[in-house]
């Protein structure tokens, strides 16, 4: 395992150590899904570009306008909500 992968693993372990028991259980479930063979196969499938429908274009415009009005949730707030603000 390369140095970068080792550092990534150490950082992931450090973050896991900061999680509450409830969040740790959720993360364990997520990791189990990520390493499950079907999930790995699906993750390696190339992404297909889809045409943006009129409905999707409207939804994207609403989201962009909402962000422009300052209604988005700041990245720092999301980190704090999940207890990650002191780590990063």
C-alpha positions as CSV (number, residue, x, y, z in Angstrom):
1,X,0.0,0.0,0.0
2,X,1.4,3.4,-1.0
3,X,2.1,6.2,1.3
4,X,-0.8,8.2,0.1
5,X,-3.2,5.3,0.6
6,X,-1.7,4.8,4.1
7,X,-2.3,8.5,4.9
8,X,-5.9,8.3,3.6
9,X,-6.5,5.2,5.8
10,X,-5.1,6.9,8.9
11,X,-7.2,10.0,8.3
12,X,-10.3,7.9,7.8
13,X,-9.6,6.0,11.1
14,X,-9.1,9.4,12.9
15,X,-12.5,10.6,11.6
16,X,-14.2,7.3,12.6
17,X,-12.8,7.7,16.1
18,X,-14.7,11.0,16.4
19,X,-18.1,9.6,15.5
20,X,-20.8,8.9,18.1
21,X,-21.9,5.3,18.4
22,X,-25.0,5.9,16.3
23,X,-23.1,7.6,13.5
24,X,-20.4,4.9,13.7
25,X,-23.1,2.2,13.1
26,X,-24.4,4.1,10.1
27,X,-20.9,4.5,8.7
28,X,-20.2,0.7,9.2
29,X,-23.3,0.0,7.2
30,X,-22.3,2.4,4.5
31,X,-18.8,0.8,4.3
32,X,-20.3,-2.7,4.1
33,X,-22.4,-1.6,1.1
34,X,-19.3,0.0,-0.5
35,X,-17.3,-3.2,-0.4
36,X,-20.1,-5.6,-1.3
37,X,-19.3,-7.1,-4.8
38,X,-22.4,-5.8,-6.6
39,X,-21.8,-2.3,-5.3
40,X,-18.1,-2.5,-6.5
41,X,-19.3,-3.6,-9.9
42,X,-21.8,-0.9,-10.2
43,X,-19.3,1.7,-9.0
44,X,-17.0,0.8,-11.9
45,X,-19.6,1.2,-14.6
46,X,-19.0,4.3,-16.8
47,X,-21.4,7.1,-16.2
48,X,-23.8,7.7,-19.1
49,X,-24.6,11.3,-20.0
50,X,-28.3,11.9,-19.9
51,X,-30.2,14.7,-21.7
52,X,-31.4,17.3,-19.3
53,X,-35.2,17.4,-19.5
54,X,-37.3,20.6,-19.2
55,X,-38.3,19.6,-15.7
56,X,-34.7,19.1,-14.6
57,X,-33.6,22.4,-16.1
58,X,-36.3,24.2,-14.1
59,X,-35.2,22.4,-10.9
60,X,-31.6,23.3,-11.6
61,X,-32.5,26.9,-12.1
62,X,-34.5,26.9,-8.8
63,X,-31.5,25.5,-7.0
64,X,-29.1,28.0,-8.6
65,X,-31.4,30.9,-7.7
66,X,-31.7,29.6,-4.1
67,X,-28.0,29.5,-3.8
68,X,-27.7,33.0,-5.3
69,X,-30.1,34.2,-2.6
70,X,-27.9,32.7,0.1
71,X,-30.3,29.9,1.0
72,X,-27.6,27.2,0.6
73,X,-26.2,25.3,3.6
74,X,-22.5,26.2,4.1
75,X,-20.0,23.4,3.9
76,X,-18.7,24.3,7.4
77,X,-22.2,24.0,8.8
78,X,-22.6,20.5,7.3
79,X,-19.2,19.5,8.8
80,X,-20.2,20.8,12.2
81,X,-23.6,19.0,12.0
82,X,-21.7,15.7,11.5
83,X,-19.1,16.5,14.2
84,X,-16.3,16.9,11.6
85,X,-15.5,20.6,12.0
86,X,-12.6,20.1,14.5
87,X,-10.9,17.4,12.3
88,X,-10.5,19.2,9.0
